[in-house]
């Protein structure tokens, strides 16, 4: 029952509250980005949604306008050279992800679920197929996010995403949201270009 109706209701309620409460932060981010470099404050990327259907995911622009599009950060040569000054701390505290609240309201994403892969991250998509992790809505945060994030290898991320699919429930989602708050506050697991950086 939760997966069919309750989760969507929770997504809508929490995302509406978040938009209202965080509106000053959202406005401040827009102002800071546009002050540092001309261009849009937002950008979109084609991402993989439920059942591998694609959608346009919203983010704050944390990188320069000349950054190669649709390239995972860990595949960029020296990703630091593309980061805006404000982008460093935005990514450190995951502020660049806040516009995805709009995706949650639209029904493309959920608050909790596997992080949406880029359309061309074929290795991650294939690994998730093994665990049924492509058959749930992607999330703003997820089990892999709070268990390593950028430090995890692709295979480890997919395995943790599969574990989320098996354990998906109201109590597990609430626990993921709660633990995410502490992870973000401590900016744990954030490594620029660092997929698989854990040793």
C-alpha positions as a Markdown table, in Angstrom:
| # | Residue | x | y | z |
|---|---|---|---|---|
| 1 | Unk | 0.0 | 0.0 | 0.0 |
| 2 | Unk | 2.8 | 2.4 | 0.9 |
| 3 | Unk | 4.6 | 1.8 | -2.5 |
| 4 | Unk | 1.4 | 2.4 | -4.4 |
| 5 | Unk | -0.1 | 5.4 | -2.7 |
| 6 | Unk | 1.7 | 6.4 | 0.5 |
| 7 | Unk | 5.1 | 7.1 | -1.0 |
| 8 | Unk | 3.7 | 9.5 | -3.6 |
| 9 | Unk | 1.7 | 11.3 | -1.0 |
| 10 | Unk | 4.8 | 11.7 | 1.2 |
| 11 | Unk | 6.7 | 12.9 | -1.8 |
| 12 | Unk | 4.2 | 15.6 | -2.6 |
| 13 | Unk | 3.7 | 16.8 | 0.9 |
| 14 | Unk | 7.4 | 17.0 | 1.8 |
| 15 | Unk | 8.4 | 18.6 | -1.5 |
| 16 | Unk | 5.8 | 21.3 | -1.2 |
| 17 | Unk | 6.9 | 22.1 | 2.4 |
| 18 | Unk | 10.6 | 22.0 | 1.2 |
| 19 | Unk | 9.9 | 24.5 | -1.6 |
| 20 | Unk | 8.3 | 26.9 | 0.8 |
| 21 | Unk | 10.8 | 26.6 | 3.6 |
| 22 | Unk | 13.9 | 26.6 | 1.3 |
| 23 | Unk | 12.7 | 29.4 | -1.0 |
| 24 | Unk | 15.1 | 31.9 | 0.5 |
| 25 | Unk | 18.0 | 29.4 | -0.1 |
| 26 | Unk | 16.9 | 28.8 | -3.7 |
| 27 | Unk | 16.7 | 32.5 | -4.4 |
| 28 | Unk | 20.1 | 33.1 | -2.9 |
| 29 | Unk | 21.6 | 30.3 | -5.0 |
| 30 | Unk | 20.2 | 31.8 | -8.2 |
| 31 | Unk | 21.6 | 35.2 | -7.3 |
| 32 | Unk | 25.1 | 33.9 | -6.4 |
| 33 | Unk | 25.4 | 31.8 | -9.6 |
| 34 | Unk | 24.4 | 34.6 | -11.9 |
| 35 | Unk | 26.6 | 37.0 | -10.2 |
| 36 | Unk | 29.7 | 34.8 | -10.7 |
| 37 | Unk | 29.1 | 33.9 | -14.4 |
| 38 | Unk | 26.6 | 35.0 | -17.0 |
| 39 | Unk | 24.2 | 32.3 | -18.1 |
| 40 | Unk | 21.3 | 30.3 | -16.6 |
| 41 | Unk | 21.3 | 29.5 | -12.9 |
| 42 | Unk | 19.6 | 26.1 | -13.7 |
| 43 | Unk | 20.5 | 23.4 | -16.1 |
| 44 | Unk | 18.9 | 20.1 | -17.1 |
| 45 | Unk | 20.3 | 16.7 | -18.0 |
| 46 | Unk | 18.6 | 13.7 | -19.5 |
| 47 | Unk | 18.5 | 11.1 | -16.8 |
| 48 | Unk | 17.2 | 7.5 | -16.4 |
| 49 | Unk | 13.9 | 7.2 | -14.5 |
| 50 | Unk | 11.6 | 4.3 | -13.5 |
| 51 | Unk | 11.7 | 1.4 | -16.0 |
| 52 | Unk | 14.6 | 3.2 | -17.8 |
| 53 | Unk | 12.4 | 5.9 | -19.2 |
| 54 | Unk | 14.3 | 9.2 | -19.6 |
| 55 | Unk | 13.3 | 12.5 | -18.1 |
| 56 | Unk | 14.9 | 16.0 | -17.7 |
| 57 | Unk | 16.4 | 16.4 | -14.3 |
| 58 | Unk | 16.8 | 20.0 | -12.8 |
| 59 | Unk | 19.9 | 21.2 | -11.0 |
| 60 | Unk | 21.6 | 24.4 | -10.1 |
| 61 | Unk | 24.5 | 25.1 | -12.4 |
| 62 | Unk | 27.7 | 24.5 | -10.3 |
| 63 | Unk | 30.1 | 24.4 | -13.3 |
| 64 | Unk | 31.2 | 26.8 | -16.0 |
| 65 | Unk | 29.3 | 27.2 | -19.3 |
| 66 | Unk | 32.2 | 25.5 | -21.2 |
| 67 | Unk | 31.9 | 22.3 | -19.2 |
| 68 | Unk | 31.3 | 19.2 | -21.5 |
| 69 | Unk | 27.6 | 18.4 | -21.2 |
| 70 | Unk | 26.2 | 14.9 | -20.3 |
| 71 | Unk | 29.7 | 13.8 | -19.1 |
| 72 | Unk | 29.8 | 12.3 | -15.6 |
| 73 | Unk | 32.1 | 14.3 | -13.3 |
| 74 | Unk | 34.4 | 11.4 | -12.7 |
| 75 | Unk | 35.1 | 11.1 | -16.4 |
| 76 | Unk | 36.2 | 14.8 | -16.8 |
| 77 | Unk | 39.9 | 15.5 | -16.9 |
| 78 | Unk | 40.6 | 17.6 | -13.9 |
| 79 | Unk | 37.0 | 18.4 | -13.0 |
| 80 | Unk | 38.1 | 21.1 | -10.6 |
| 81 | Unk | 38.9 | 23.4 | -13.5 |
| 82 | Unk | 35.3 | 23.5 | -14.5 |
| 83 | Unk | 33.8 | 24.3 | -11.1 |
| 84 | Unk | 32.4 | 27.7 | -10.3 |
| 85 | Unk | 33.8 | 29.1 | -7.1 |
| 86 | Unk | 30.3 | 29.0 | -5.6 |
| 87 | Unk | 29.9 | 25.6 | -7.2 |
| 88 | Unk | 32.4 | 24.0 | -4.8 |
| 89 | Unk | 30.5 | 24.7 | -1.7 |
| 90 | Unk | 27.1 | 24.2 | -3.4 |
| 91 | Unk | 28.2 | 20.7 | -4.3 |
| 92 | Unk | 29.8 | 20.1 | -0.9 |
| 93 | Unk | 26.5 | 20.7 | 0.8 |
| 94 | Unk | 24.4 | 19.3 | -2.1 |
| 95 | Unk | 22.6 | 22.6 | -2.7 |
| 96 | Unk | 23.0 | 22.1 | -6.4 |
| 97 | Unk | 20.5 | 19.2 | -6.1 |
| 98 | Unk | 17.7 | 21.3 | -4.6 |
| 99 | Unk | 15.9 | 22.0 | -7.9 |
| 100 | Unk | 15.1 | 18.3 | -8.1 |
| 101 | Unk | 12.3 | 19.1 | -5.6 |
| 102 | Unk | 10.5 | 20.2 | -8.8 |
| 103 | Unk | 11.1 | 16.7 | -10.4 |
| 104 | Unk | 9.6 | 15.1 | -7.2 |
| 105 | Unk | 6.5 | 17.3 | -7.5 |
| 106 | Unk | 6.2 | 16.4 | -11.2 |
| 107 | Unk | 6.4 | 12.7 | -10.4 |
| 108 | Unk | 9.7 | 12.0 | -12.2 |
| 109 | Unk | 11.5 | 11.3 | -8.9 |
| 110 | Unk | 10.9 | 10.4 | -5.3 |
| 111 | Unk | 12.6 | 11.7 | -2.2 |
| 112 | Unk | 14.2 | 8.4 | -1.6 |
| 113 | Unk | 15.4 | 6.0 | -4.3 |
| 114 | Unk | 18.5 | 5.2 | -6.4 |
| 115 | Unk | 20.2 | 8.4 | -7.7 |
| 116 | Unk | 19.1 | 8.9 | -11.3 |
| 117 | Unk | 21.8 | 7.8 | -13.7 |
| 118 | Unk | 22.8 | 9.8 | -16.8 |
| 119 | Unk | 21.4 | 8.4 | -20.0 |
| 120 | Unk | 24.9 | 7.4 | -21.1 |
| 121 | Unk | 26.0 | 5.7 | -17.8 |
| 122 | Unk | 25.6 | 2.3 | -19.4 |
| 123 | Unk | 27.7 | 0.5 | -16.9 |
| 124 | Unk | 25.6 | 1.7 | -13.9 |
| 125 | Unk | 22.3 | 1.1 | -15.7 |
| 126 | Unk | 23.4 | -2.5 | -16.6 |
| 127 | Unk | 24.5 | -3.2 | -13.0 |
| 128 | Unk | 21.2 | -1.9 | -11.6 |
| 129 | Unk | 19.3 | -4.2 | -14.0 |
| 130 | Unk | 20.8 | -7.1 | -12.0 |
| 131 | Unk | 19.0 | -6.0 | -8.8 |
| 132 | Unk | 15.8 | -4.5 | -10.2 |
| 133 | Unk | 17.0 | -1.0 | -9.2 |
| 134 | Unk | 15.8 | 0.5 | -12.6 |
| 135 | Unk | 12.2 | -0.5 | -11.8 |
| 136 | Unk | 11.7 | 2.0 | -9.0 |
| 137 | Unk | 11.6 | 5.8 | -9.1 |
| 138 | Unk | 15.0 | 7.5 | -8.7 |
| 139 | Unk | 15.5 | 9.6 | -5.6 |
| 140 | Unk | 16.9 | 12.8 | -4.3 |
| 141 | Unk | 18.7 | 10.7 | -1.8 |
| 142 | Unk | 19.1 | 6.9 | -1.5 |
| 143 | Unk | 20.7 | 4.0 | 0.4 |
| 144 | Unk | 23.9 | 4.2 | -1.7 |
| 145 | Unk | 24.1 | 8.0 | -1.1 |
| 146 | Unk | 24.3 | 7.6 | 2.6 |
| 147 | Unk | 26.7 | 4.6 | 2.4 |
| 148 | Unk | 29.5 | 6.2 | 0.5 |
| 149 | Unk | 28.2 | 8.4 | -2.3 |
| 150 | Unk | 31.1 | 9.4 | -4.6 |
| 151 | Unk | 33.5 | 7.0 | -2.9 |
| 152 | Unk | 31.7 | 3.9 | -4.1 |
| 153 | Unk | 32.5 | 1.8 | -7.2 |
| 154 | Unk | 29.7 | 1.4 | -9.7 |
| 155 | Unk | 29.2 | -2.2 | -8.7 |
| 156 | Unk | 28.9 | -1.3 | -5.1 |
| 157 | Unk | 26.4 | 1.5 | -5.8 |
| 158 | Unk | 24.2 | -0.8 | -7.8 |
| 159 | Unk | 24.3 | -3.5 | -5.1 |
| 160 | Unk | 23.2 | -1.0 | -2.5 |
| 161 | Unk | 20.5 | 0.3 | -4.8 |
| 162 | Unk | 19.3 | -3.3 | -5.0 |
| 163 | Unk | 19.2 | -3.6 | -1.3 |
| 164 | Unk | 17.1 | -0.5 | -1.1 |
| 165 | Unk | 14.6 | -2.1 | -3.5 |
| 166 | Unk | 14.3 | -5.1 | -1.2 |
| 167 | Unk | 13.9 | -3.0 | 1.9 |
| 168 | Unk | 11.7 | -0.2 | 0.5 |
| 169 | Unk | 9.1 | 0.9 | 3.2 |
| 170 | Unk | 7.9 | 3.9 | 5.1 |
| 171 | Unk | 10.2 | 3.3 | 8.0 |
| 172 | Unk | 13.3 | 2.6 | 5.8 |
| 173 | Unk | 12.6 | 5.8 | 3.8 |
| 174 | Unk | 12.3 | 7.9 | 6.9 |
| 175 | Unk | 15.6 | 6.5 | 8.2 |
| 176 | Unk | 17.3 | 7.3 | 4.9 |
| 177 | Unk | 16.0 | 10.9 | 5.0 |
| 178 | Unk | 17.1 | 11.3 | 8.6 |
| 179 | Unk | 20.6 | 9.9 | 7.9 |
| 180 | Unk | 20.9 | 12.0 | 4.8 |
| 181 | Unk | 20.5 | 15.2 | 6.9 |
| 182 | Unk | 23.6 | 14.2 | 8.9 |
| 183 | Unk | 25.6 | 13.2 | 5.9 |
| 184 | Unk | 24.9 | 16.4 | 4.1 |
| 185 | Unk | 25.7 | 18.5 | 7.2 |
| 186 | Unk | 29.1 | 16.7 | 7.5 |
| 187 | Unk | 29.6 | 16.7 | 3.6 |
| 188 | Unk | 30.6 | 13.1 | 3.8 |
| 189 | Unk | 31.4 | 11.1 | 0.7 |
| 190 | Unk | 31.7 | 14.1 | -1.6 |
| 191 | Unk | 34.8 | 13.7 | -3.9 |
| 192 | Unk | 35.0 | 15.7 | -7.1 |
| 193 | Unk | 35.5 | 13.2 | -9.9 |
| 194 | Unk | 35.7 | 10.6 | -7.2 |
| 195 | Unk | 33.6 | 7.5 | -8.2 |
| 196 | Unk | 35.4 | 4.7 | -6.6 |
| 197 | Unk | 37.6 | 6.9 | -4.4 |
| 198 | Unk | 37.2 | 4.8 | -1.3 |
| 199 | Unk | 40.3 | 2.8 | -0.5 |
